[in-house]
Amino acid sequence: MPTETDQKLLADALHRAFLVNIIAEAESHLEDEGFDSELEDNDMDSSSASSSDSSHESSLDEEMPSTSEAILNAIAELYSQ
């Protein structure tokens, strides 16, 4: 049975970490946006939702890269070697 190289093992670990972080970030984003409360409260005004989206987008421009972005950069660096 062939053994896997260190690079392959590292790439597999990074891929798994990426998937876990994408799920965690998506869940966090849904909580931040009040997704659960929106399901319970169908009376939410669409104009207030769009204004909160634009303020959230502007704050994203100022943030550091997410963990998943850092993992993708590490994967790219790994494959470029």
mmJSON file of the N, C-alpha and C atoms, coordinates in Angstrom:
{"data_MODEL":{"atom_site":{
"group_PDB":["ATOM","ATOM","ATOM","ATOM","ATOM","ATOM","ATOM","ATOM","ATOM","ATOM","ATOM","ATOM","ATOM","ATOM","ATOM","ATOM","ATOM","ATOM","ATOM","ATOM","ATOM","ATOM","ATOM","ATOM","ATOM","ATOM","ATOM","ATOM","ATOM","ATOM","ATOM","ATOM","ATOM","ATOM","ATOM","ATOM","ATOM","ATOM","ATOM","ATOM","ATOM","ATOM","ATOM","ATOM","ATOM","ATOM","ATOM","ATOM","ATOM","ATOM","ATOM","ATOM","ATOM","ATOM","ATOM","ATOM","ATOM","ATOM","ATOM","ATOM","ATOM","ATOM","ATOM","ATOM","ATOM","ATOM","ATOM","ATOM","ATOM","ATOM","ATOM","ATOM","ATOM","ATOM","ATOM","ATOM","ATOM","ATOM","ATOM","ATOM","ATOM","ATOM","ATOM","ATOM","ATOM","ATOM","ATOM","ATOM","ATOM","ATOM","ATOM","ATOM","ATOM","ATOM","ATOM","ATOM","ATOM","ATOM","ATOM","ATOM","ATOM","ATOM","ATOM","ATOM","ATOM","ATOM","ATOM","ATOM","ATOM","ATOM","ATOM","ATOM","ATOM","ATOM","ATOM","ATOM","ATOM","ATOM","ATOM","ATOM","ATOM","ATOM","ATOM","ATOM","ATOM","ATOM","ATOM","ATOM","ATOM","ATOM","ATOM","ATOM","ATOM","ATOM","ATOM","ATOM","ATOM","ATOM","ATOM","ATOM","ATOM","ATOM","ATOM","ATOM","ATOM","ATOM","ATOM","ATOM","ATOM","ATOM","ATOM","ATOM","ATOM","ATOM","ATOM","ATOM","ATOM","ATOM","ATOM","ATOM","ATOM","ATOM","ATOM","ATOM","ATOM","ATOM","ATOM","ATOM","ATOM","ATOM","ATOM","ATOM","ATOM","ATOM","ATOM","ATOM","ATOM","ATOM","ATOM","ATOM","ATOM","ATOM","ATOM","ATOM","ATOM","ATOM","ATOM","ATOM","ATOM","ATOM","ATOM","ATOM","ATOM","ATOM","ATOM","ATOM","ATOM","ATOM","ATOM","ATOM","ATOM","ATOM","ATOM","ATOM","ATOM","ATOM","ATOM","ATOM","ATOM","ATOM","ATOM","ATOM","ATOM","ATOM","ATOM","ATOM","ATOM","ATOM","ATOM","ATOM","ATOM","ATOM","ATOM","ATOM","ATOM","ATOM","ATOM","ATOM","ATOM","ATOM","ATOM","ATOM","ATOM","ATOM","ATOM","ATOM","ATOM","ATOM","ATOM","ATOM","ATOM","ATOM","ATOM"],
"id":[1,2,3,4,5,6,7,8,9,10,11,12,13,14,15,16,17,18,19,20,21,22,23,24,25,26,27,28,29,30,31,32,33,34,35,36,37,38,39,40,41,42,43,44,45,46,47,48,49,50,51,52,53,54,55,56,57,58,59,60,61,62,63,64,65,66,67,68,69,70,71,72,73,74,75,76,77,78,79,80,81,82,83,84,85,86,87,88,89,90,91,92,93,94,95,96,97,98,99,100,101,102,103,104,105,106,107,108,109,110,111,112,113,114,115,116,117,118,119,120,121,122,123,124,125,126,127,128,129,130,131,132,133,134,135,136,137,138,139,140,141,142,143,144,145,146,147,148,149,150,151,152,153,154,155,156,157,158,159,160,161,162,163,164,165,166,167,168,169,170,171,172,173,174,175,176,177,178,179,180,181,182,183,184,185,186,187,188,189,190,191,192,193,194,195,196,197,198,199,200,201,202,203,204,205,206,207,208,209,210,211,212,213,214,215,216,217,218,219,220,221,222,223,224,225,226,227,228,229,230,231,232,233,234,235,236,237,238,239,240,241,242,243],
"type_symbol":["N","C","C","N","C","C","N","C","C","N","C","C","N","C","C","N","C","C","N","C","C","N","C","C","N","C","C","N","C","C","N","C","C","N","C","C","N","C","C","N","C","C","N","C","C","N","C","C","N","C","C","N","C","C","N","C","C","N","C","C","N","C","C","N","C","C","N","C","C","N","C","C","N","C","C","N","C","C","N","C","C","N","C","C","N","C","C","N","C","C","N","C","C","N","C","C","N","C","C","N","C","C","N","C","C","N","C","C","N","C","C","N","C","C","N","C","C","N","C","C","N","C","C","N","C","C","N","C","C","N","C","C","N","C","C","N","C","C","N","C","C","N","C","C","N","C","C","N","C","C","N","C","C","N","C","C","N","C","C","N","C","C","N","C","C","N","C","C","N","C","C","N","C","C","N","C","C","N","C","C","N","C","C","N","C","C","N","C","C","N","C","C","N","C","C","N","C","C","N","C","C","N","C","C","N","C","C","N","C","C","N","C","C","N","C","C","N","C","C","N","C","C","N","C","C","N","C","C","N","C","C","N","C","C","N","C","C","N","C","C","N","C","C"],
"label_atom_id":["N","CA","C","N","CA","C","N","CA","C","N","CA","C","N","CA","C","N","CA","C","N","CA","C","N","CA","C","N","CA","C","N","CA","C","N","CA","C","N","CA","C","N","CA","C","N","CA","C","N","CA","C","N","CA","C","N","CA","C","N","CA","C","N","CA","C","N","CA","C","N","CA","C","N","CA","C","N","CA","C","N","CA","C","N","CA","C","N","CA","C","N","CA","C","N","CA","C","N","CA","C","N","CA","C","N","CA","C","N","CA","C","N","CA","C","N","CA","C","N","CA","C","N","CA","C","N","CA","C","N","CA","C","N","CA","C","N","CA","C","N","CA","C","N","CA","C","N","CA","C","N","CA","C","N","CA","C","N","CA","C","N","CA","C","N","CA","C","N","CA","C","N","CA","C","N","CA","C","N","CA","C","N","CA","C","N","CA","C","N","CA","C","N","CA","C","N","CA","C","N","CA","C","N","CA","C","N","CA","C","N","CA","C","N","CA","C","N","CA","C","N","CA","C","N","CA","C","N","CA","C","N","CA","C","N","CA","C","N","CA","C","N","CA","C","N","CA","C","N","CA","C","N","CA","C","N","CA","C","N","CA","C","N","CA","C","N","CA","C","N","CA","C","N","CA","C","N","CA","C","N","CA","C"],
"label_alt_id":[null,null,null,null,null,null,null,null,null,null,null,null,null,null,null,null,null,null,null,null,null,null,null,null,null,null,null,null,null,null,null,null,null,null,null,null,null,null,null,null,null,null,null,null,null,null,null,null,null,null,null,null,null,null,null,null,null,null,null,null,null,null,null,null,null,null,null,null,null,null,null,null,null,null,null,null,null,null,null,null,null,null,null,null,null,null,null,null,null,null,null,null,null,null,null,null,null,null,null,null,null,null,null,null,null,null,null,null,null,null,null,null,null,null,null,null,null,null,null,null,null,null,null,null,null,null,null,null,null,null,null,null,null,null,null,null,null,null,null,null,null,null,null,null,null,null,null,null,null,null,null,null,null,null,null,null,null,null,null,null,null,null,null,null,null,null,null,null,null,null,null,null,null,null,null,null,null,null,null,null,null,null,null,null,null,null,null,null,null,null,null,null,null,null,null,null,null,null,null,null,null,null,null,null,null,null,null,null,null,null,null,null,null,null,null,null,null,null,null,null,null,null,null,null,null,null,null,null,null,null,null,null,null,null,null,null,null,null,null,null,null,null,null],
"label_comp_id":["MET","MET","MET","PRO","PRO","PRO","THR","THR","THR","GLU","GLU","GLU","THR","THR","THR","ASP","ASP","ASP","GLN","GLN","GLN","LYS","LYS","LYS","LEU","LEU","LEU","LEU","LEU","LEU","ALA","ALA","ALA","ASP","ASP","ASP","ALA","ALA","ALA","LEU","LEU","LEU","HIS","HIS","HIS","ARG","ARG","ARG","ALA","ALA","ALA","PHE","PHE","PHE","LEU","LEU","LEU","VAL","VAL","VAL","ASN","ASN","ASN","ILE","ILE","ILE","ILE","ILE","ILE","ALA","ALA","ALA","GLU","GLU","GLU","ALA","ALA","ALA","GLU","GLU","GLU","SER","SER","SER","HIS","HIS","HIS","LEU","LEU","LEU","GLU","GLU","GLU","ASP","ASP","ASP","GLU","GLU","GLU","GLY","GLY","GLY","PHE","PHE","PHE","ASP","ASP","ASP","SER","SER","SER","GLU","GLU","GLU","LEU","LEU","LEU","GLU","GLU","GLU","ASP","ASP","ASP","ASN","ASN","ASN","ASP","ASP","ASP","MET","MET","MET","ASP","ASP","ASP","SER","SER","SER","SER","SER","SER","SER","SER","SER","ALA","ALA","ALA","SER","SER","SER","SER","SER","SER","SER","SER","SER","ASP","ASP","ASP","SER","SER","SER","SER","SER","SER","HIS","HIS","HIS","GLU","GLU","GLU","SER","SER","SER","SER","SER","SER","LEU","LEU","LEU","ASP","ASP","ASP","GLU","GLU","GLU","GLU","GLU","GLU","MET","MET","MET","PRO","PRO","PRO","SER","SER","SER","THR","THR","THR","SER","SER","SER","GLU","GLU","GLU","ALA","ALA","ALA","ILE","ILE","ILE","LEU","LEU","LEU","ASN","ASN","ASN","ALA","ALA","ALA","ILE","ILE","ILE","ALA","ALA","ALA","GLU","GLU","GLU","LEU","LEU","LEU","TYR","TYR","TYR","SER","SER","SER","GLN","GLN","GLN"],
"label_asym_id":["A","A","A","A","A","A","A","A","A","A","A","A","A","A","A","A","A","A","A","A","A","A","A","A","A","A","A","A","A","A","A","A","A","A","A","A","A","A","A","A","A","A","A","A","A","A","A","A","A","A","A","A","A","A","A","A","A","A","A","A","A","A","A","A","A","A","A","A","A","A","A","A","A","A","A","A","A","A","A","A","A","A","A","A","A","A","A","A","A","A","A","A","A","A","A","A","A","A","A","A","A","A","A","A","A","A","A","A","A","A","A","A","A","A","A","A","A","A","A","A","A","A","A","A","A","A","A","A","A","A","A","A","A","A","A","A","A","A","A","A","A","A","A","A","A","A","A","A","A","A","A","A","A","A","A","A","A","A","A","A","A","A","A","A","A","A","A","A","A","A","A","A","A","A","A","A","A","A","A","A","A","A","A","A","A","A","A","A","A","A","A","A","A","A","A","A","A","A","A","A","A","A","A","A","A","A","A","A","A","A","A","A","A","A","A","A","A","A","A","A","A","A","A","A","A","A","A","A","A","A","A","A","A","A","A","A","A","A","A","A","A","A","A"],
"label_entity_id":["1","1","1","1","1","1","1","1","1","1","1","1","1","1","1","1","1","1","1","1","1","1","1","1","1","1","1","1","1","1","1","1","1","1","1","1","1","1","1","1","1","1","1","1","1","1","1","1","1","1","1","1","1","1","1","1","1","1","1","1","1","1","1","1","1","1","1","1","1","1","1","1","1","1","1","1","1","1","1","1","1","1","1","1","1","1","1","1","1","1","1","1","1","1","1","1","1","1","1","1","1","1","1","1","1","1","1","1","1","1","1","1","1","1","1","1","1","1","1","1","1","1","1","1","1","1","1","1","1","1","1","1","1","1","1","1","1","1","1","1","1","1","1","1","1","1","1","1","1","1","1","1","1","1","1","1","1","1","1","1","1","1","1","1","1","1","1","1","1","1","1","1","1","1","1","1","1","1","1","1","1","1","1","1","1","1","1","1","1","1","1","1","1","1","1","1","1","1","1","1","1","1","1","1","1","1","1","1","1","1","1","1","1","1","1","1","1","1","1","1","1","1","1","1","1","1","1","1","1","1","1","1","1","1","1","1","1","1","1","1","1","1","1"],
"label_seq_id":[1,1,1,2,2,2,3,3,3,4,4,4,5,5,5,6,6,6,7,7,7,8,8,8,9,9,9,10,10,10,11,11,11,12,12,12,13,13,13,14,14,14,15,15,15,16,16,16,17,17,17,18,18,18,19,19,19,20,20,20,21,21,21,22,22,22,23,23,23,24,24,24,25,25,25,26,26,26,27,27,27,28,28,28,29,29,29,30,30,30,31,31,31,32,32,32,33,33,33,34,34,34,35,35,35,36,36,36,37,37,37,38,38,38,39,39,39,40,40,40,41,41,41,42,42,42,43,43,43,44,44,44,45,45,45,46,46,46,47,47,47,48,48,48,49,49,49,50,50,50,51,51,51,52,52,52,53,53,53,54,54,54,55,55,55,56,56,56,57,57,57,58,58,58,59,59,59,60,60,60,61,61,61,62,62,62,63,63,63,64,64,64,65,65,65,66,66,66,67,67,67,68,68,68,69,69,69,70,70,70,71,71,71,72,72,72,73,73,73,74,74,74,75,75,75,76,76,76,77,77,77,78,78,78,79,79,79,80,80,80,81,81,81],
"pdbx_PDB_ins_code":[null,null,null,null,null,null,null,null,null,null,null,null,null,null,null,null,null,null,null,null,null,null,null,null,null,null,null,null,null,null,null,null,null,null,null,null,null,null,null,null,null,null,null,null,null,null,null,null,null,null,null,null,null,null,null,null,null,null,null,null,null,null,null,null,null,null,null,null,null,null,null,null,null,null,null,null,null,null,null,null,null,null,null,null,null,null,null,null,null,null,null,null,null,null,null,null,null,null,null,null,null,null,null,null,null,null,null,null,null,null,null,null,null,null,null,null,null,null,null,null,null,null,null,null,null,null,null,null,null,null,null,null,null,null,null,null,null,null,null,null,null,null,null,null,null,null,null,null,null,null,null,null,null,null,null,null,null,null,null,null,null,null,null,null,null,null,null,null,null,null,null,null,null,null,null,null,null,null,null,null,null,null,null,null,null,null,null,null,null,null,null,null,null,null,null,null,null,null,null,null,null,null,null,null,null,null,null,null,null,null,null,null,null,null,null,null,null,null,null,null,null,null,null,null,null,null,null,null,null,null,null,null,null,null,null,null,null,null,null,null,null,null,null],
"Cartn_x":[0.844,0.0,0.893,0.671,1.533,1.288,2.36,2.237,2.028,1.361,1.105,2.268,2.568,3.645,3.202,4.189,3.883,3.048,3.346,2.594,1.132,0.879,-0.49,-1.223,-0.562,-1.181,-1.529,-0.608,-0.845,-1.99,-2.002,-3.078,-4.426,-4.501,-5.757,-6.214,-5.281,-5.622,-6.115,-5.47,-5.89,-7.267,-7.543,-8.863,-9.952,-9.692,-10.668,-10.878,-9.789,-9.893,-10.677,-10.454,-11.177,-12.679,-13.066,-14.492,-15.133,-14.45,-14.973,-15.137,-14.157,-14.231,-15.301,-15.512,-16.573,-17.923,-18.134,-19.397,-19.548,-18.495,-18.546,-18.798,-18.132,-18.323,-19.741,-20.288,-21.652,-22.65,-22.463,-23.351,-23.247,-22.042,-21.842,-22.502,-22.369,-22.972,-24.491,-25.064,-26.512,-26.964,-26.205,-26.538,-26.411,-25.346,-25.145,-26.271,-26.769,-27.832,-29.208,-29.269,-30.549,-31.422,-30.817,-31.571,-32.62,-32.275,-33.226,-34.414,-34.162,-35.264,-36.112,-35.516,-36.288,-37.281,-36.912,-37.825,-39.02,-38.778,-39.85,-40.687,-40.087,-40.776,-40.873,-42.003,-42.182,-42.579,-42.658,-43.07,-41.889,-40.708,-39.52,-39.648,-39.34,-39.433,-38.246,-38.478,-37.389,-36.457,-36.957,-36.072,-35.069,-35.452,-34.493,-33.476,-33.883,-32.946,-31.888,-32.293,-31.31,-30.35,-30.814,-29.911,-28.909,-29.333,-28.378,-27.363,-27.77,-26.83,-25.735,-26.087,-25.075,-24.092,-24.565,-23.642,-22.732,-23.247,-22.435,-21.358,-21.702,-20.734,-19.586,-19.868,-18.794,-17.85,-18.362,-17.485,-16.629,-17.084,-16.298,-15.034,-15.092,-13.933,-12.773,-13.071,-12.051,-11.5,-12.145,-11.744,-10.527,-9.857,-8.734,-9.295,-8.446,-8.917,-9.474,-10.506,-11.105,-10.171,-10.488,-9.691,-9.71,-10.875,-10.949,-10.108,-10.043,-9.188,-7.715,-7.352,-5.967,-5.622,-6.563,-6.325,-6.179,-7.028,-6.898,-5.548,-5.08,-3.746,-2.652,-2.806,-1.829,-1.858,-3.043,-3.165,-2.521,-2.781,-2.176,-0.658,-0.142,1.311,1.874,1.16,1.593,1.696,0.674,0.672,1.634,2.003,2.925,4.376,4.649,6.019,6.353],
"Cartn_y":[-1.177,0.0,1.245,2.172,3.353,4.287,4.897,5.859,7.252,8.071,9.433,10.334,11.284,12.224,13.204,13.845,14.861,15.985,16.34,17.408,17.006,15.779,15.29,15.262,14.81,14.778,16.188,17.121,18.507,19.109,18.844,19.363,18.81,17.527,16.936,17.576,17.8,18.433,19.863,20.589,21.954,21.979,21.04,20.962,20.695,19.788,19.5,20.729,21.397,22.599,23.687,23.805,24.792,24.522,23.279,22.942,23.209,22.845,23.091,24.591,25.374,26.823,27.478,27.0,27.549,27.337,26.142,25.861,26.756,26.884,27.72,29.185,29.679,31.068,31.294,30.327,30.452,30.479,29.608,29.599,30.908,31.403,32.665,33.812,33.801,34.854,34.812,33.621,33.506,34.024,33.736,34.237,35.757,36.296,37.748,38.459,37.851,38.452,38.208,37.446,37.183,36.234,35.284,34.359,33.61,33.146,32.404,33.277,34.521,35.4,35.788,35.859,36.176,35.07,33.841,32.738,32.804,33.242,33.333,34.59,35.657,36.933,37.274,36.982,37.222,38.652,39.522,40.91,41.839,41.319,42.152,42.985,44.261,45.187,44.991,44.837,44.578,45.779,46.996,48.159,48.184,47.757,47.716,46.616,45.531,44.443,44.9,45.653,46.088,47.115,47.974,48.949,48.279,47.22,46.518,45.755,45.277,44.587,45.521,46.744,47.667,48.076,48.231,48.583,47.413,46.187,44.991,44.842,45.139,45.024,46.007,47.216,48.198,47.791,47.139,46.701,45.518,44.738,43.601,44.046,45.215,45.724,46.021,46.345,46.753,45.594,44.426,43.286,42.584,41.84,41.017,39.796,39.108,37.907,36.892,36.192,35.171,33.966,33.101,31.894,31.056,30.945,30.143,30.747,32.073,32.717,32.442,32.458,32.157,30.714,29.805,28.399,28.256,28.935,28.88,29.404,30.465,30.99,29.968,29.263,28.23,27.083,26.699,25.639,26.081,27.318,27.839,27.844,28.257,28.27,26.853,25.91,24.525,23.975,24.251,23.73,24.485,25.701,26.448,26.009,25.249,24.803,23.581],
"Cartn_z":[0.0,0.0,0.0,-0.933,-1.014,0.168,0.624,1.721,1.142,1.915,1.47,1.873,1.028,1.317,2.403,3.015,4.024,3.418,2.173,1.509,1.334,0.949,0.772,2.113,3.171,4.495,4.972,4.749,5.139,4.326,3.031,2.18,2.621,2.938,3.403,4.71,5.63,6.907,6.689,5.798,5.499,4.844,3.957,3.327,4.37,5.293,6.352,7.233,7.593,8.419,7.692,6.398,5.593,5.639,5.431,5.433,6.797,7.86,9.202,9.438,9.025,9.228,8.374,7.165,6.31,6.984,7.527,8.213,9.436,10.228,11.429,11.077,10.038,9.62,9.1,8.377,7.867,9.023,9.997,11.156,11.93,12.096,12.798,12.045,10.733,9.908,10.032,10.037,10.184,11.545,12.584,13.919,13.966,13.347,13.33,12.603,11.561,10.767,11.379,12.459,13.112,12.327,11.635,10.791,11.593,12.793,13.605,13.993,14.366,14.756,13.555,12.362,11.169,10.853,11.103,10.863,11.803,13.022,13.998,13.804,13.33,13.171,11.695,11.082,9.647,9.345,10.361,10.171,9.906,9.622,9.432,8.166,8.273,7.159,6.23,4.934,3.988,3.86,4.059,3.964,5.101,6.291,7.386,7.168,6.513,6.227,5.237,4.214,3.231,3.812,4.713,5.308,6.23,6.935,7.789,6.956,5.774,4.897,4.409,4.058,3.542,4.632,5.87,6.942,7.268,7.141,7.395,6.321,5.068,3.976,4.158,4.594,4.756,5.878,6.921,8.003,7.567,6.584,6.101,5.375,4.742,4.017,4.956,6.211,7.159,7.973,7.907,8.721,8.143,9.024,8.589,7.849,7.095,6.397,7.385,6.956,7.807,7.912,8.848,9.024,7.757,7.121,5.901,4.782,4.706,3.707,3.998,5.27,5.644,5.292,5.499,5.151,3.638,2.879,1.418,0.959,1.606,1.261,1.57,2.693,3.052,2.044,1.604,0.599,-0.712,-1.104,-2.334,-2.251,-1.108,-0.905,-0.952,-0.349,-0.343,-1.77,-2.576,-3.943,-4.87,-4.489,-5.354,-5.164,-4.118,-3.858,-4.659],
"occupancy":[1.0,1.0,1.0,1.0,1.0,1.0,1.0,1.0,1.0,1.0,1.0,1.0,1.0,1.0,1.0,1.0,1.0,1.0,1.0,1.0,1.0,1.0,1.0,1.0,1.0,1.0,1.0,1.0,1.0,1.0,1.0,1.0,1.0,1.0,1.0,1.0,1.0,1.0,1.0,1.0,1.0,1.0,1.0,1.0,1.0,1.0,1.0,1.0,1.0,1.0,1.0,1.0,1.0,1.0,1.0,1.0,1.0,1.0,1.0,1.0,1.0,1.0,1.0,1.0,1.0,1.0,1.0,1.0,1.0,1.0,1.0,1.0,1.0,1.0,1.0,1.0,1.0,1.0,1.0,1.0,1.0,1.0,1.0,1.0,1.0,1.0,1.0,1.0,1.0,1.0,1.0,1.0,1.0,1.0,1.0,1.0,1.0,1.0,1.0,1.0,1.0,1.0,1.0,1.0,1.0,1.0,1.0,1.0,1.0,1.0,1.0,1.0,1.0,1.0,1.0,1.0,1.0,1.0,1.0,1.0,1.0,1.0,1.0,1.0,1.0,1.0,1.0,1.0,1.0,1.0,1.0,1.0,1.0,1.0,1.0,1.0,1.0,1.0,1.0,1.0,1.0,1.0,1.0,1.0,1.0,1.0,1.0,1.0,1.0,1.0,1.0,1.0,1.0,1.0,1.0,1.0,1.0,1.0,1.0,1.0,1.0,1.0,1.0,1.0,1.0,1.0,1.0,1.0,1.0,1.0,1.0,1.0,1.0,1.0,1.0,1.0,1.0,1.0,1.0,1.0,1.0,1.0,1.0,1.0,1.0,1.0,1.0,1.0,1.0,1.0,1.0,1.0,1.0,1.0,1.0,1.0,1.0,1.0,1.0,1.0,1.0,1.0,1.0,1.0,1.0,1.0,1.0,1.0,1.0,1.0,1.0,1.0,1.0,1.0,1.0,1.0,1.0,1.0,1.0,1.0,1.0,1.0,1.0,1.0,1.0,1.0,1.0,1.0,1.0,1.0,1.0,1.0,1.0,1.0,1.0,1.0,1.0,1.0,1.0,1.0,1.0,1.0,1.0],
"B_iso_or_equiv":[0.0,0.0,0.0,0.0,0.0,0.0,0.0,0.0,0.0,0.0,0.0,0.0,0.0,0.0,0.0,0.0,0.0,0.0,0.0,0.0,0.0,0.0,0.0,0.0,0.0,0.0,0.0,0.0,0.0,0.0,0.0,0.0,0.0,0.0,0.0,0.0,0.0,0.0,0.0,0.0,0.0,0.0,0.0,0.0,0.0,0.0,0.0,0.0,0.0,0.0,0.0,0.0,0.0,0.0,0.0,0.0,0.0,0.0,0.0,0.0,0.0,0.0,0.0,0.0,0.0,0.0,0.0,0.0,0.0,0.0,0.0,0.0,0.0,0.0,0.0,0.0,0.0,0.0,0.0,0.0,0.0,0.0,0.0,0.0,0.0,0.0,0.0,0.0,0.0,0.0,0.0,0.0,0.0,0.0,0.0,0.0,0.0,0.0,0.0,0.0,0.0,0.0,0.0,0.0,0.0,0.0,0.0,0.0,0.0,0.0,0.0,0.0,0.0,0.0,0.0,0.0,0.0,0.0,0.0,0.0,0.0,0.0,0.0,0.0,0.0,0.0,0.0,0.0,0.0,0.0,0.0,0.0,0.0,0.0,0.0,0.0,0.0,0.0,0.0,0.0,0.0,0.0,0.0,0.0,0.0,0.0,0.0,0.0,0.0,0.0,0.0,0.0,0.0,0.0,0.0,0.0,0.0,0.0,0.0,0.0,0.0,0.0,0.0,0.0,0.0,0.0,0.0,0.0,0.0,0.0,0.0,0.0,0.0,0.0,0.0,0.0,0.0,0.0,0.0,0.0,0.0,0.0,0.0,0.0,0.0,0.0,0.0,0.0,0.0,0.0,0.0,0.0,0.0,0.0,0.0,0.0,0.0,0.0,0.0,0.0,0.0,0.0,0.0,0.0,0.0,0.0,0.0,0.0,0.0,0.0,0.0,0.0,0.0,0.0,0.0,0.0,0.0,0.0,0.0,0.0,0.0,0.0,0.0,0.0,0.0,0.0,0.0,0.0,0.0,0.0,0.0,0.0,0.0,0.0,0.0,0.0,0.0,0.0,0.0,0.0,0.0,0.0,0.0],
"pdbx_formal_charge":[null,null,null,null,null,null,null,null,null,null,null,null,null,null,null,null,null,null,null,null,null,null,null,null,null,null,null,null,null,null,null,null,null,null,null,null,null,null,null,null,null,null,null,null,null,null,null,null,null,null,null,null,null,null,null,null,null,null,null,null,null,null,null,null,null,null,null,null,null,null,null,null,null,null,null,null,null,null,null,null,null,null,null,null,null,null,null,null,null,null,null,null,null,null,null,null,null,null,null,null,null,null,null,null,null,null,null,null,null,null,null,null,null,null,null,null,null,null,null,null,null,null,null,null,null,null,null,null,null,null,null,null,null,null,null,null,null,null,null,null,null,null,null,null,null,null,null,null,null,null,null,null,null,null,null,null,null,null,null,null,null,null,null,null,null,null,null,null,null,null,null,null,null,null,null,null,null,null,null,null,null,null,null,null,null,null,null,null,null,null,null,null,null,null,null,null,null,null,null,null,null,null,null,null,null,null,null,null,null,null,null,null,null,null,null,null,null,null,null,null,null,null,null,null,null,null,null,null,null,null,null,null,null,null,null,null,null,null,null,null,null,null,null],
"auth_seq_id":[1,1,1,2,2,2,3,3,3,4,4,4,5,5,5,6,6,6,7,7,7,8,8,8,9,9,9,10,10,10,11,11,11,12,12,12,13,13,13,14,14,14,15,15,15,16,16,16,17,17,17,18,18,18,19,19,19,20,20,20,21,21,21,22,22,22,23,23,23,24,24,24,25,25,25,26,26,26,27,27,27,28,28,28,29,29,29,30,30,30,31,31,31,32,32,32,33,33,33,34,34,34,35,35,35,36,36,36,37,37,37,38,38,38,39,39,39,40,40,40,41,41,41,42,42,42,43,43,43,44,44,44,45,45,45,46,46,46,47,47,47,48,48,48,49,49,49,50,50,50,51,51,51,52,52,52,53,53,53,54,54,54,55,55,55,56,56,56,57,57,57,58,58,58,59,59,59,60,60,60,61,61,61,62,62,62,63,63,63,64,64,64,65,65,65,66,66,66,67,67,67,68,68,68,69,69,69,70,70,70,71,71,71,72,72,72,73,73,73,74,74,74,75,75,75,76,76,76,77,77,77,78,78,78,79,79,79,80,80,80,81,81,81],
"auth_comp_id":["MET","MET","MET","PRO","PRO","PRO","THR","THR","THR","GLU","GLU","GLU","THR","THR","THR","ASP","ASP","ASP","GLN","GLN","GLN","LYS","LYS","LYS","LEU","LEU","LEU","LEU","LEU","LEU","ALA","ALA","ALA","ASP","ASP","ASP","ALA","ALA","ALA","LEU","LEU","LEU","HIS","HIS","HIS","ARG","ARG","ARG","ALA","ALA","ALA","PHE","PHE","PHE","LEU","LEU","LEU","VAL","VAL","VAL","ASN","ASN","ASN","ILE","ILE","ILE","ILE","ILE","ILE","ALA","ALA","ALA","GLU","GLU","GLU","ALA","ALA","ALA","GLU","GLU","GLU","SER","SER","SER","HIS","HIS","HIS","LEU","LEU","LEU","GLU","GLU","GLU","ASP","ASP","ASP","GLU","GLU","GLU","GLY","GLY","GLY","PHE","PHE","PHE","ASP","ASP","ASP","SER","SER","SER","GLU","GLU","GLU","LEU","LEU","LEU","GLU","GLU","GLU","ASP","ASP","ASP","ASN","ASN","ASN","ASP","ASP","ASP","MET","MET","MET","ASP","ASP","ASP","SER","SER","SER","SER","SER","SER","SER","SER","SER","ALA","ALA","ALA","SER","SER","SER","SER","SER","SER","SER","SER","SER","ASP","ASP","ASP","SER","SER","SER","SER","SER","SER","HIS","HIS","HIS","GLU","GLU","GLU","SER","SER","SER","SER","SER","SER","LEU","LEU","LEU","ASP","ASP","ASP","GLU","GLU","GLU","GLU","GLU","GLU","MET","MET","MET","PRO","PRO","PRO","SER","SER","SER","THR","THR","THR","SER","SER","SER","GLU","GLU","GLU","ALA","ALA","ALA","ILE","ILE","ILE","LEU","LEU","LEU","ASN","ASN","ASN","ALA","ALA","ALA","ILE","ILE","ILE","ALA","ALA","ALA","GLU","GLU","GLU","LEU","LEU","LEU","TYR","TYR","TYR","SER","SER","SER","GLN","GLN","GLN"],
"auth_asym_id":["A","A","A","A","A","A","A","A","A","A","A","A","A","A","A","A","A","A","A","A","A","A","A","A","A","A","A","A","A","A","A","A","A","A","A","A","A","A","A","A","A","A","A","A","A","A","A","A","A","A","A","A","A","A","A","A","A","A","A","A","A","A","A","A","A","A","A","A","A","A","A","A","A","A","A","A","A","A","A","A","A","A","A","A","A","A","A","A","A","A","A","A","A","A","A","A","A","A","A","A","A","A","A","A","A","A","A","A","A","A","A","A","A","A","A","A","A","A","A","A","A","A","A","A","A","A","A","A","A","A","A","A","A","A","A","A","A","A","A","A","A","A","A","A","A","A","A","A","A","A","A","A","A","A","A","A","A","A","A","A","A","A","A","A","A","A","A","A","A","A","A","A","A","A","A","A","A","A","A","A","A","A","A","A","A","A","A","A","A","A","A","A","A","A","A","A","A","A","A","A","A","A","A","A","A","A","A","A","A","A","A","A","A","A","A","A","A","A","A","A","A","A","A","A","A","A","A","A","A","A","A","A","A","A","A","A","A","A","A","A","A","A","A"],
"auth_atom_id":["N","CA","C","N","CA","C","N","CA","C","N","CA","C","N","CA","C","N","CA","C","N","CA","C","N","CA","C","N","CA","C","N","CA","C","N","CA","C","N","CA","C","N","CA","C","N","CA","C","N","CA","C","N","CA","C","N","CA","C","N","CA","C","N","CA","C","N","CA","C","N","CA","C","N","CA","C","N","CA","C","N","CA","C","N","CA","C","N","CA","C","N","CA","C","N","CA","C","N","CA","C","N","CA","C","N","CA","C","N","CA","C","N","CA","C","N","CA","C","N","CA","C","N","CA","C","N","CA","C","N","CA","C","N","CA","C","N","CA","C","N","CA","C","N","CA","C","N","CA","C","N","CA","C","N","CA","C","N","CA","C","N","CA","C","N","CA","C","N","CA","C","N","CA","C","N","CA","C","N","CA","C","N","CA","C","N","CA","C","N","CA","C","N","CA","C","N","CA","C","N","CA","C","N","CA","C","N","CA","C","N","CA","C","N","CA","C","N","CA","C","N","CA","C","N","CA","C","N","CA","C","N","CA","C","N","CA","C","N","CA","C","N","CA","C","N","CA","C","N","CA","C","N","CA","C","N","CA","C","N","CA","C","N","CA","C","N","CA","C","N","CA","C","N","CA","C","N","CA","C","N","CA","C"],
"pdbx_PDB_model_num":[1,1,1,1,1,1,1,1,1,1,1,1,1,1,1,1,1,1,1,1,1,1,1,1,1,1,1,1,1,1,1,1,1,1,1,1,1,1,1,1,1,1,1,1,1,1,1,1,1,1,1,1,1,1,1,1,1,1,1,1,1,1,1,1,1,1,1,1,1,1,1,1,1,1,1,1,1,1,1,1,1,1,1,1,1,1,1,1,1,1,1,1,1,1,1,1,1,1,1,1,1,1,1,1,1,1,1,1,1,1,1,1,1,1,1,1,1,1,1,1,1,1,1,1,1,1,1,1,1,1,1,1,1,1,1,1,1,1,1,1,1,1,1,1,1,1,1,1,1,1,1,1,1,1,1,1,1,1,1,1,1,1,1,1,1,1,1,1,1,1,1,1,1,1,1,1,1,1,1,1,1,1,1,1,1,1,1,1,1,1,1,1,1,1,1,1,1,1,1,1,1,1,1,1,1,1,1,1,1,1,1,1,1,1,1,1,1,1,1,1,1,1,1,1,1,1,1,1,1,1,1,1,1,1,1,1,1,1,1,1,1,1,1]
}}}
